[in-house]
Amino acid sequence: MKVILLQDVKGTGLKGQVINVAEGYARNFLFPRKAAIEASDSNMKELERQKGLVDAKKAQELAEARALGAKLKDLQVVVHAKTGGGNRLFGAVTNKDIGDALEKDHGIVLDRRKIEIKGAIKTLGEQEVVVRLHPEVVLTIKIMVAEA
């Protein structure tokens, strides 16, 4: 019997797959647990429609990430921090500080988890950080750490 899986089933398949299973397995295990539906013509059309919607949403997210990446690419972000003697900072500049500076100075709201800092930023001056907007959109932006 052909069924469409509605969720991942260990040892059987992944959500959205159309697979052949024994009739008893489908009727006694998959259907009662709402893990699958019968692969009728109407259900197959609905599956294709849903796949189309998911693909369109992914394409839109990628386009938005590329547009934001183009905006961020040329920006100079200035982060103000308290300093001790010399060029040393009290504490370190975090991804939250960078996100707050982006929002305050440029009006760009960016999830702080998308900002990756290699090591701690503990000195004044220009630094580079990696921003992962999407698995396919990764860019490096320049951060200027200035005295508060």
RAPENOR-V954832 format. One record per residue. N is the residue number from 1. RES is the residue in one letter. NEAR is the number of other ideal C-beta (glycine too) atoms within 12 Angstrom. Layout:
N RES NEAR
N RES NEAR
This chain:
1 M 21
2 K 23
3 V 34
4 I 36
5 L 32
6 L 26
7 Q 19
8 D 14
9 V 25
10 K 10
11 G 13
12 T 23
13 G 23
14 L 17
15 K 20
16 G 25
17 Q 22
18 V 24
19 I 24
20 N 17
21 V 27
22 A 15
23 E 15
24 G 12
25 Y 22
26 A 26
27 R 17
28 N 15
29 F 21
30 L 30
31 F 22
32 P 12
33 R 18
34 K 14
35 A 27
36 A 35
37 I 26
38 E 24
39 A 26
40 S 15
41 D 12
42 S 13
43 N 21
44 M 19
45 K 14
46 E 19
47 L 27
48 E 18
49 R 14
50 Q 18
51 K 19
52 G 14
53 L 14
54 V 16
55 D 15
56 A 14
57 K 14
58 K 17
59 A 16
60 Q 15
61 E 19
62 L 19
63 A 18
64 E 17
65 A 26
66 R 20
67 A 17
68 L 28
69 G 27
70 A 17
71 K 22
72 L 33
73 K 19
74 D 12
75 L 26
76 Q 20
77 V 37
78 V 27
79 V 38
80 H 21
81 A 31
82 K 19
83 T 21
84 G 15
85 G 10
86 G 11
87 N 16
88 R 19
89 L 27
90 F 15
91 G 18
92 A 22
93 V 36
94 T 24
95 N 30
96 K 20
97 D 31
98 I 41
99 G 29
100 D 23
101 A 33
102 L 31
103 E 19
104 K 17
105 D 19
106 H 21
107 G 12
108 I 26
109 V 15
110 L 31
111 D 20
112 R 21
113 R 15
114 K 29
115 I 36
116 E 23
117 I 28
118 K 13
119 G 13
120 A 18
121 I 30
122 K 22
123 T 23
124 L 26
125 G 22
126 E 20
127 Q 32
128 E 22
129 V 36
130 V 23
131 V 34
132 R 24
133 L 31
134 H 22
135 P 11
136 E 15
137 V 24
138 V 20
139 L 27
140 T 23
141 I 38
142 K 22
143 I 37
144 M 25
145 V 35
146 A 24
147 E 20
148 A 17
